[in-house]
Amino acid sequence: MRHALTALLALVAPVLLPFDPRVVGETAADILRPPSSAHWLGTDEFGRDVLTRIRYGARIALFVGFTSSFAGCTIGALFGVSSAYWGG
């Protein structure tokens, strides 16, 4: 259940999160801000929202995980079928 919620939040991140993960803070006051109602996990050393960066990072991690699993299953199935056919 927890993993499904993480995947769902990662997929709807552009809709739920108001900040762009690549935009640097506009002033020096935006750097390393503590958690607040605007930035739930605070900001990093460049003034970017940490929660937004975590959610967008989860999207990349899910893509890599699903892609490698699909590729591994496909290659494994091809090897299994070919070894069953020709290995006889």
C-alpha positions in Angstrom: 0.0 0.0 0.0 2.8 2.4 0.9 4.6 1.8 -2.4 1.4 2.4 -4.4 0.9 5.7 -2.6 4.5 6.7 -3.4 4.0 5.8 -7.0 0.7 7.8 -7.1 2.3 10.8 -5.5 5.2 10.7 -7.9 2.9 10.5 -10.9 0.7 13.4 -9.9 3.6 15.6 -8.7 3.2 18.3 -11.3 -0.4 18.8 -10.3 0.1 18.8 -6.5 3.3 20.6 -6.0 3.5 24.3 -6.9 7.3 24.5 -7.3 9.6 23.6 -10.2 12.4 21.3 -8.9 15.0 23.0 -11.2 14.3 26.7 -10.3 16.9 28.2 -8.0 15.7 30.5 -5.2 15.4 34.2 -6.2 17.1 35.7 -3.1 19.6 34.7 -0.5 16.7 34.4 2.0 15.4 31.4 0.1 18.6 29.3 0.8 18.4 26.6 3.5 15.0 27.8 4.9 13.6 25.6 7.6 10.3 23.7 7.1 7.3 26.0 6.9 3.7 25.9 5.5 5.1 26.9 2.1 8.0 24.5 2.0 7.1 21.4 4.1 10.6 20.0 4.1 12.4 23.4 3.7 14.8 24.4 1.0 18.2 23.2 -0.1 21.5 25.1 -0.5 20.2 26.6 -3.8 16.8 27.6 -2.5 14.9 24.8 -4.2 12.0 23.1 -2.5 13.1 19.7 -1.0 9.7 18.0 -1.1 9.3 18.8 -4.8 12.8 17.5 -5.6 12.0 14.2 -3.7 8.8 13.7 -5.5 10.3 14.4 -9.0 13.2 12.2 -8.1 10.8 9.4 -7.3 9.4 9.7 -10.8 12.9 9.0 -12.2 13.5 6.1 -9.8 10.2 4.5 -10.7 10.9 4.8 -14.4 14.4 3.2 -14.0 13.0 0.4 -11.8 10.1 -0.5 -14.1 12.3 -0.2 -17.3 15.0 -2.5 -15.9 12.5 -5.0 -14.6 10.7 -5.1 -18.0 14.0 -5.5 -19.8 15.2 -8.2 -17.5 12.0 -10.2 -17.8 12.0 -9.8 -21.5 15.6 -11.0 -21.9 15.1 -13.8 -19.4 12.0 -15.0 -21.3 13.8 -14.9 -24.6 16.7 -17.0 -23.1 14.3 -19.4 -21.5 12.2 -20.0 -24.6 15.3 -20.4 -26.8 17.0 -22.8 -24.4 13.8 -24.9 -24.2 13.4 -24.9 -28.0 17.0 -25.6 -28.9 18.3 -27.2 -25.7 15.9 -30.1 -25.9 
